[in-house]
Amino acid sequence: MSGASPSLEGYRRGLSVRMIRMMAVGGAIGTGLFYGTGTAIHDVGPALLLVFAVAGLAILVISRALGELLDYRPTSGSLYEYPREFLGGFAGFLSGWTYWVTVSVGCAAEATAAGKYLQLWWPAVPVWAAAFGFIAALALVNLASAKVYGETEFWFAGMKAATILALIVFGVWALLPVPQLLAVPGASVANLWRDGGIFPNGSSVVFAALPLALFAYAGVEQVGLTAGEARDAKRTLRKAVTSIPLRIALFYLGALAVLLCLRGWRSYQPGQSPFVAVFLDAGVPFAAGVVNFVVLTAAASSCNASMYSTARLLRAIALRGEGPRPLGELSARRVPAKALAVSALVMALAVGANLFAPQAAWSVLISLATIGIVIVWGLILASHLGYRRAVAARRAAAAEFRLPLAPWSTAFAGLLLASVLLEEGCSEAGRAVLAVGVAWVAAAALGFRLVRRKAEEHPPREA
């Protein structure tokens, strides 16, 4: 059971701790923080801080659960291999293909958003052309080598992180009783409670905001797909899985706290970037252009990480005979080029669906992405419980890097994920999302039966 997975063989170990950390930061913090949080603040109020803090704890548990599994057996197909090993073949099949589709659709959404933001400077460029060019350029970066990808992602994510840190530092300084170069009128910590209290819109909207907060952290699990190319994998991944969720939570909570203190929560409008609003209040010139550049970088970073992850996962699936076998091959640069090309093609097709298909078709894709991340995270937690049972039965070696307070911490994170499903069931749109999820699981079950039958006739080869 503890033998090396074939998907781990053949890669070059070119990813350092700093690259892996920034990859996860880049994957988790997309354009939503810079534009989408304005709507969330307007709807929920200061209580949004509490929601993101609770969600951050759940993500820390999920990250550490994955970290324990990686310490037991590092593999680049982690999100597929661990459910397969500890929960059964169908769980691995479901997790692998669900994550691949989810991340591919998410990247298409980021590329489409990038095309729209680019029109601020070049309005004549069609969104579809910019989005396709965006995907093609990032595919070329990923085809070069893991090291080139890692360096590119480091700088993409670094620009995004620097902007968030700049906002936090600027906000803290603006709240201090010191001379101000760029004063923000009305800035005060009291903005957190003086307009209707912490829960101005009631507790129901807080519960409704939990899915948004959890999905904001989506991307932290991508660290599990770097194992085959990480230098000194166990040591590197131990450092990464602990620090990554804490850093991302710091970015989210720090940025939200500053935004809520600098302006009253009612002043943020849906569809307006809260970053632009704050910088304009302070009299920062070209605020919209600066934030637009950062958002483009954020989209590039998120999509870049998605391409890397989907290619490695697709290769792992192919090597097990549960995907087209040519996708398991590596290029001369030790990159899964064919798996990468297929992933990029699907992303491009998803962009096309958004532009040319009826709106309902794109809504279905987004619904699948929404429910997909819950499925994958749930399977990570279930795999961790299965691994602990295997250790207790002496069927697997105990990892040194363990999830604290398990299984209670696992149960806490699992209950939060279950609450997302419960919340989705409270609205008509949410029930449609759940219906898509059920249909996807049923389709995956049928696909697994067909693939398993074929695999029995033609056993998978080693890489």
N, C-alpha and C positions, 0 to 999 in steps of 0.2 A: 504493500500500500504506500510505503514511503519512498518508492523508487522515483528517480527523476523523470519528470514528464518529458515526452519527446519534443514538446513545444519550447522547452528551455534550451535545446541544443542549437548551435549554429549562429547565435547572435554575437555581436561584438559588444563588450562591456564598456561603453563609452559615456554612461550617464553618471554624474557625480551627485552628491547630496544636494548641492545648491540647485542643480538642474531639476532634480526630481521635485524638490520643494516648490520651485517656481512653476513647474508643469501643473501640479495640483492646484496651486493658487490661480494659475491662468485658466484651468479648466472650470474651476468653481465660480470665479468672479467674472461674469460676462457683462453684457451691456445693461442688464436689468438694474444693477445697483445705480448706474449713472442716470437712467431714465425712468425705470419702472417704480422705484421707491417713492416717487412723488405721489403716485396714486395710492400706494399702501399707507403712507403717512396720513394722507387726507382721509382715508376710510377708517383707519384704526386709531390714530392718535399716538400719544407717547407710549401706550401699552405695546406698541410694535417692538420696542426694545426688549421687553420681557419675553415676547414670543420668539425673537431671534436668539435670546440667551438659552431658553429651554431647547429649542431646535439644535443649537450648537452643542449642547450636552449629549443629545441623542446621536449626533454625527460623530462626536468624539468616541462614543461607545462603538459605533459601526466601524470607524477607522481602526480602533484598537483591536476589535474582533478580527478584522481582516489582517492586521499586523501580526497577531498570534498565528494565524494560518500561514502567513508568509514566512514567519520564523520557523515553522515546522517544515515547510517545503516551498522554497521560492519557485515560482513559475510565472511566465509571462501570460499564461492563460488563466490566471487566478480566478477571475469571476465566472469562468466556465468549469475549471478543473475541480475546485473545492466542492461546489454543489454536486458535481458528478461523483466525486469520491465518497462523500459522507451522507448524501441524501439519495443517490441513485442516478441512473443515466438520464432520465427525463428532466430532473431538476437541473442538471448541467446544461442540457440542450435548451431548456427554457431560459435559463439565466443568460447563456451565451448569446443566443439569437435576440433575446429581448434587449439586452444592453447594446448590441450592435445596431439594431434598428433605432433605439432610443437616442443614442449619441449621434447617429447619422442624421436623423431628423433635427436634432438640436443644432448641429453644425449648419444645416441648411437654413435654419431660422436666423442664426447669427450672420451668415453670409448675406441673406436677404436684407437684414437690418443694416449691415455695412453698406450695401448698395444704396439704401435710402439715405444714410448719413452722408455718403459721398456726394449726393446731389446738392448739399449746401454749397459746395465749391464748384462742382461741375454739373449743373442741372440738366445739361443736354445728354448726359450719359444715362442710358436706360438702366433701371434697377437690375433687370435680368442679366444684362451684359456685365455689369460691375460684379454681381454675385458669382457668375460663372468664372470670371477672371480671378476673383478672390480665391475660389476653390482650386482652380488650376495652379495658381502661384504657390499656394500652401502645399499642394500635392508634390510639386517639384522640390520644395524644401525638404519634405519628408522622404523623398526618393534618394536624397544625397547620402545621408547616413544618420545614425542615431545621435552622434555627437553634434552634427550640424543642426539637426532638429533641436537638440537640447540647448545649444547656445542661442538659437533663434528664439525659442520659447522663453529662455531666461530673460532676454532683453524685452520681449513683448510684455511678459507678465511684470517685469520690473518697472516699466513705464506706468503700468496700471496701478501697481502698488505704490509707486512714488506719488502719484496724483492723490490717492486716498490718504496717504500719510500727510501730504501737504495740506489737505483739507482739515485733517484732525489737528495738526499743529496750528494752523491758522485759526481754527475755531477755538481751541483752548486759549490761545493768546488774546483773541477778541473778547473772551469772557473774563480775563484778568483785569484788575484795576490798575492798568499801566497805560502810558501814552500809546495811542493807536495810529499807525500809518494808514490802515484801511479799516475804518470803523464800520460796524454793522449796526444800524439803528434797531433798537429793541432787543438786542442780544442779551440773554439772561438765562441762568440755569432754571429760574422760576418758570420759564416757558414749558417745562416738563409737567407742571401741575396746575398752573393758575387759570387755565381755560378749560374748565370742565373736569379737572383732575386727571389721574393717570389713565382712567378708562372712560373717556368722554362719550364714547359711542356704545357703551355697554360691553358685557363679557361675550356676547354671542359673536361679535365681529372679531374678537380676539381668537376665539376658537376657529373661526373661518379663515383667519390669516395663517394658521399653522401650516397648511400645505404650501403656501407661498414661501414661508420661512425655511421649511425643510428643503424644498426644491432649489432654494437659493444656494444651498451648500452642495448641490449635485456637481460632481467632478472630483471630490476628494478621493473617491474610490479608484480613480485612474492611476494612483500610485501603485496599485497592485499589478498593473500591466507593464511595469517597468522592470520587473525582477530579472528578466533574462538579459537585460542590458545595463544593469546597475553594477558599478564597481563595488566589490566586497558586499554582495547583495544583502546578507543578513544585517550587518552593521549599518549599512546605508539606510535600509528600509526601517530599522528600529528607530533611527533618528527622525526619519521623514514622517512616519505615521503618527507620532506623538506631536510633533511641532506643527504639522500642516493644518489640522483642524483648529488648533489654538490660534494660529496666525490669521486664518480666514475669519474666525469668529471675532478676533480683535479688529480686523478691517471693517467687518459689517457693523459690529456694536459701536466701535469708535466713530465711524462715519455717521451712523444713525443718531447717536447721542449728540454729536456736534450739530447736525442738521436740525434736530429738534430744539436745541438750545438757542441757536442763532436766529430762528424765526418761529413764530407761533405755528402750530401744526395745521391750523386752518388755512394758512397762507399758501401752502403747497397745493398746486392744482394738478389734477390727473392729466397725464400726457406731457407735462412740463418737467424738464430735468431739474431736480432740486439743487444739483451742483451749480448749474447755470444761474439759478435764482439767487443763491447765496453769494456767488462771485459778483453778480450784477449789483446786489445790495451794497457790496463793499466797494463798488466803483472800479472793479477790475476790468480793464479794456479788453476787448475781443474775447470775452468770457465764453460766448457760444462757440467760437472757432476753436478755442483751446480744448473745451470739453468734447467737441466733435472729434478732434484729433485723437483724444484719449479713448473715446468710444470706439473709433475705428481700430485702434490698437487692441482694445479689449476684445472686440469681435475676432480679430486676427489671432490673438492668443488663445481664446476659447476654442476656435475652430481648428487651430493648429494641434492643440492637445487632443481634440476629438479624432482627428485623422490618425495620429499616432496610435491611439488606443484601439480604434476599430480595426486597424490593419493587424495588430498583434493578436487581438482576440479572434479575428476571422481565420488567421493562420492556425491558431490552436484548435479551433473547431474543425478545420479541414484535415489536420493531422490525425484526428480521431475518426475520420471517415464520416463525419456528420455535416460536411460541407463539400463543395467541389474540390477534389484533391489537388489540382494544379495551384490552388490558392495557398497551399502549404509550402510552396517553394520559396527560396531566398534568392535574391539577386547577387551579383558578384560583390556588391557592397554590403552583403549580409542584411539586406532590408527585404521585408515581405512585399515586394513590388507589385505582384499580381493582386494580393489581398488589398493593398493600398489603392490600386487602380479601380477595383470593384467598389470599394468604399466611397471613393471620390465620385465615381459615376452615379452611385445611388444618391449621394448628397446633391449632385447636380440635377438629377431627375426630381428630387424632392423640391428643389428650387423651382423647377419647371412646373410642378404640380401647383405650387403656390401662385404662380403667375398666370397659368393657362387653364387650370381645371376649375370647376365650380368651388365656391368658398367652402361648401360642406366637405369636400374631399380633403382640403387642407386642415379643417377642424378635426377630422378623424385622425390625421397624422399627429397633430399636436396632442390629442387625447391619448393616443397610444404612447407618446413620449412621457406624458404626465404619469400615467399608471405604470409605465415600464420601470421607472426608477424605484418606485415602491416595491415592485416585484423583486428587483435585483437586490436592493438593500435587505429586504426580508429574507431572501435566500442566503445572503452573507451571514446574517444572524443565525439562521437555522443551521447553516453549515458549521458555524462555530460550536453550536450546541452538539451537533453530531460528532464533531472532532473531539470535544471533551468526553463524550460517551466512549469514543474509540480509545482514548487515552486511558480511561478508567478500566476498560476491558483489555488493556495492553495490546491493542491492535494498531496503535500509533504511538510514536515517540512524543513525549511531553516537550513542548516548546519552553524556552527560557523566558521569552518575552510574552507575558500573559496579560489578558484583559482583567483589570481590577474589578472586584466585587461581582464577578460572574458566578451564578447565572442571573443574579438580581439586576445587574446593569443591563444585561441582554434583554431581560423582560421589560425594563423601562423603555428602552429604545423600540422594542417590538410593539409595545402598547401605543407609543406615539405614532408609529406607522399605521397601526390599526385604526387610530383615531382619524387619520387622513382619509381612509376608506369610508369611515362612518360619516365624516363631514361631506364627502363627495355624494353620499347617498341622500343628503338632506335637500338637494336641489335637483331640478329637472336636468340642468346641464351636467351636474355631477353624476347623475344616474346614467346619462349617456356615456360619460367617461368610463364608468364601471362596466357598462355593457360592452364597450370596445375592449376592455381588459379581459373580460370573460371570453369574448369571441377570439381574442388573440391566443389565450391559453388553450382553447379548444383546437385552434388551427395548429398550434405548436405540438399538441398531443398527436394530432393526425400526422404531421410532418415527421415527428419522432418515430412513429410506427413504420412509416415508409422508409425512412433512412436506416433504421435498425435492421429492417428486412434486407435492404441492399447491402448493408455492412456485413451481415452474416454471410452473404454470398461472396463478397469481395472484402476481406479483412483489411483494415488500414495499415499502411506501411509506416516505417520509422522515417524521421526526417533525415 
